[in-house]
Amino acid sequence: MNNNVYVYKCNKYDETLIDQAYDEILVKNGLLDFVKEGMKIGIKVNLVGNFHTDKAATTHPLLVARLCKLLIDRGAIVTIGDSPGGLFTEGVLKSVYKGTGMHLCEEVGAKLNYDVSTSKIKVDKQVVKTLDVSNWLLDQDVLINFSKLKSHGMMALSASVKNMFGVVPGVLKPEYHYRYPSHIDFANMLIDLNEVFECKLNLVDGIIGMEGNGPTQGDPRLVGVILAAKTPYPLDVVCAKIIALDIDNVYTITESIKRGKTTKFDDINLNETIDDIIVNDFKNILPGKSMEFSEKFKGPIGKIINPIIAKVLTVKPKVKKKECIGCKKCANICPVKAIVMKNKKPIIDRSKCIRCFCCQEFCPVGAMKAHKNLIVKVLSKSK
């Protein structure tokens, strides 16, 4: 178990500062020693959609471009890519690359992926046995995982482990929510993906993160940090600490600990303290503790009481009708068809909803929220 995490405090996207950061945390710690002449390296970034950098929804292109230059200077052949939610076509990728500014990477000699072919591969992991993947990833010798620090409606935290969900072609992602509907199963699926695609290097863009209605419609928040590690699991532990998020609310972390992938924060090895950059008032979404309360009672009484508690305490997607534009994206993306349109507004069938929050993630105007009632806010000590 490698629990070394390297931190560099940086409060703006500046080329000189980024180069200094990479020299300190990557070069001096030997994290780029694996790079060989002619090696094909794929950088799996977070390109959840066509969002300008001002939204803080995607990995910042300047961070990616400066990393590309380091790799190319060492003789590597570098390709940048991701599978945004929804259609996985060349046209969609072109639009996303343009909107997110990723063409900056081409200026230093990297390639942007336009291969939209996919394969179904057999794996033998804890919950995943077959996996749909984007072929461009299979063509690489080595992968690097470069995520964005964000809140997340379903999983509480979107950082290193969650970022690898992008290996699944966007159009098929709702199927995986349907296949793994519980938070625990979904978390283990994400961990399985990280095992299948064992990245040599994992980084997190935490200079400006996203708080609130993440991972796409939240608010930018200065955090001021770049993080790196050989494995993704301790990175998430440190990210949670920085944004004052209790790891008991993050199933990707609790399940990683159960599987021996990482430990709690006190056992993580840091190159420097993070006490001065912890954002205590970061606006987090906390589905985890409400889930714990809903599973509190065991035996026959639990069968009666737990569903009632779950109904009251569960965080749910809820539409703000005044903000809704009636585009139908939420209804179209829902993997269990729990949303129907009535009078050009979405109606959620709670008996079908699996709380995957795809509707919230892909709402283009942020009208779908992760809703917590007052009881949930009190019990989870939400900010």
WOMO-V748673 format. One record per run of one state. SS is the DSSP state (2 for helix, 1 for strand, 0 for the rest). FROM is the first residue (numbers start at 1). TO is the last residue. If there is no record, write none. Layout:
ss: <SS & SS>
from: <FROM & FROM>
to: <TO & TO>
This chain:
ss: <0 & 1 & 0 & 2 & 0 & 1 & 0 & 2 & 0 & 2 & 0 & 1 & 0 & 2 & 0 & 2 & 0 & 1 & 0 & 1 & 0 & 1 & 2 & 0 & 1 & 0 & 1 & 0 & 2 & 0 & 2 & 0 & 2 & 0 & 1 & 0 & 1 & 0 & 2 & 0 & 2 & 0 & 2 & 0 & 2 & 0 & 1 & 0 & 2 & 0 & 2 & 0 & 2 & 0 & 1 & 0 & 2 & 0 & 1 & 0 & 1 & 0 & 2 & 0 & 1 & 0 & 2 & 0>
from: <1 & 4 & 10 & 15 & 28 & 40 & 46 & 53 & 56 & 61 & 74 & 77 & 82 & 90 & 101 & 102 & 109 & 111 & 113 & 118 & 123 & 130 & 135 & 139 & 142 & 153 & 156 & 159 & 160 & 168 & 170 & 180 & 183 & 197 & 201 & 212 & 219 & 230 & 232 & 243 & 247 & 250 & 251 & 259 & 265 & 268 & 269 & 271 & 275 & 278 & 287 & 295 & 299 & 314 & 316 & 320 & 329 & 334 & 339 & 343 & 345 & 349 & 358 & 363 & 368 & 372 & 374 & 380>
to: <3 & 9 & 14 & 27 & 39 & 45 & 52 & 55 & 60 & 73 & 76 & 81 & 89 & 100 & 101 & 108 & 110 & 112 & 117 & 122 & 129 & 134 & 138 & 141 & 152 & 155 & 158 & 159 & 167 & 169 & 179 & 182 & 196 & 200 & 211 & 218 & 229 & 231 & 242 & 246 & 249 & 250 & 258 & 264 & 267 & 268 & 270 & 274 & 277 & 286 & 294 & 298 & 313 & 315 & 319 & 328 & 333 & 338 & 342 & 344 & 348 & 357 & 362 & 367 & 371 & 373 & 379 & 383>
